[in-house]
């Protein structure tokens, strides 16, 4: 039977059962989206765990602005700024050092080259907290806090240098509207995750950057705690001090490897159970309804379809199942993008998970189609 004929007849049969068809597609979408999210969460969480392990140690805490609206409204709480951090920096016995960061993207003009690069405003403690090395020149000191100096990340340095012997030290670069002298080049920073890596970045003293822009709210703060202080005591101290000053810290994520692992393990366990149950039940219900509706349609088939009855039913099952699975995968991709944006994860979607769900769904549709077609042949022979 020609594909055009198959499609025409399938459309007619499916249109006669719109209500049931919509229910089947709805449950196929729900099942496919659940299966995709189950696979995506496993992949995204593994990547996020690797990112945290690379960028943090057991004695490192991070305070990250998730850029989500605080529970009490942005106008009702204080921002996380240098004044807020002074209550932590004064601790001494608990917080060994801290490093605030502020990130923007600016245009770099250097050696007749124009690049859009990340620019970080940092304190002199940044290199110590993240244990960065300096390949050429030096890093900032407290006496450079308001001077037009900059330090270049290692990979960005490789793109800017003219020759292997060119260290860039002492040369000037135009960063947005700022003319800065290069005083240092960082060594490679494999200990930092890609999201917060300084390799592709230009670093400026925080105060220098603030002179050209409105006083910023900090995007990220890294704190190195005293090794002799227990993890629980350090966490409780950070939360209590920040809550006393900011009042509402719901817009900020206070994280550490142990906190992250504990929180993610609990959420992933619950999510896996829910998604697994919802996905399984949705596919079982869709399969049952699909076989049922195909079997019930046999008496209403025209005599002209008898010769190719199995082929017709097989095609309809593939068409219906494939549509639901592809739509469900699309819904899952949208949901994963929303989840990634909300939690600040790097992986906003998974192509492998989408291909796996689509492939498995189409195979399932083919199996159901073959089963329905075989049942139709048996029923037709038993009741001509």
Secondary structure, 3 states (H helix, E strand, C coil): CCHHHHHHHHHHHHHCCHHHHHHHHHHHHHHHHHHHHHHHHHHHHHHHHHHHHHHCCCCEEEEEECCCCCCCCHHHCCCCCHHHHHHHHCCCCCEEEEEEEEEEEEEEEECCEEEEEEEEEECCCHHHHCCCCEEEECCCCHHHCCCCEEEECHHHHHHHCCCCCCCCCCCEEEECCEEEEEEEEECCCCCCCCCCCCCCEEEEEHHHHHHHCCCCCCCEEEEEECCCCCHHHHHHHHHHHHHHHHCCCCCEEEECHHHHHHHHHHHHHHHHHHHHHHHHHHHHHHHHHHHHHHHHCHHHCCHHHCCCHHHHHHHHHHHHHHHHHHHHHHHHHHHHHHHHHHHCCCCCCCHHHHHHHHHHHHHHHHHHHHHHHHHHHHHHHHCC
